[in-house]
Amino acid sequence: MHIFHVITLFPQLISSYCETSIVGRGQKAGKIEVKTYNPRDFCTDNYRRVDDTPYGGGAGMVLKPEPFYKTFEAIERRRQDSPVIIMTPQGVPFKHKFAQELAHEDELTIFCGHYEGFDERIRKLASEEYSIGDYVLTGGELPALVIIDAVSRLVPGVVGKNASVVDESFADGLLEGPQYTKPAEFRGMVVPEVIRSGDHKEIARWRRQEALRRTAQRRPDLIASLDLSEEDRKFLADI
Ligand code: ADE
């Protein structure tokens, strides 16, 4: 069982997504569990304030350290060294390889931010900081859901067929190439002959080449870090 502890001021955003979707199925099947903790419940002042004005002045509000520390300390983590992630636009760009690493852990804690950001001292609780892209969202819930979704589907038993998780974009560092289903011809668009041929060796070669072509055209930055065969190199040189 893989457990996600999510610290958030908007727990319904997390639970509504995680109760529907494939993640919900994974929860019902007992493969994963998503628990939420609201720092507002850990405030001790009458106003239940979770944010305050920034020292030094400036626009916006900053999340206060006390409620976040108290929330974190109230979580019954299985291990003191399990990953603790803060979602922030200043984090390391999240990649499929991180999802693969995190899927091997049995427990993750994720902090979602809001307003102008966290008091810097909250960061001391985290072992990693991740961004889901170079844009700013209103809060860390969507980014946390992105991580939960990307990790959950790699936990065995959450997605039906494990092979469909192995063979897809990014698993081998390539974007996935074109796919087709029946009919063989639709409005004049024809499914390539080779994948209807039944020749598994030729089909595997075609898939590899189409994945290489798509990656080279759309994400040339990914090509540099690939493990390429002589045949791959020749193919790429000719497109
Ligand atoms: N919080 C706000 N924007 C974010 C982003 N792009 N990635 C992660 N956390 C965020």
Boltz pocket constraint, residues with backbone or C-beta under 6 A from the ligand:
constraints:
  - pocket:
      binder: B
      contacts: [[A, 87], [A, 88], [A, 89], [A, 113], [A, 130], [A, 131], [A, 132], [A, 133], [A, 134], [A, 135], [A, 136], [A, 137], [A, 138], [A, 139], [A, 140], [A, 143]]
      max_distance: 6.0
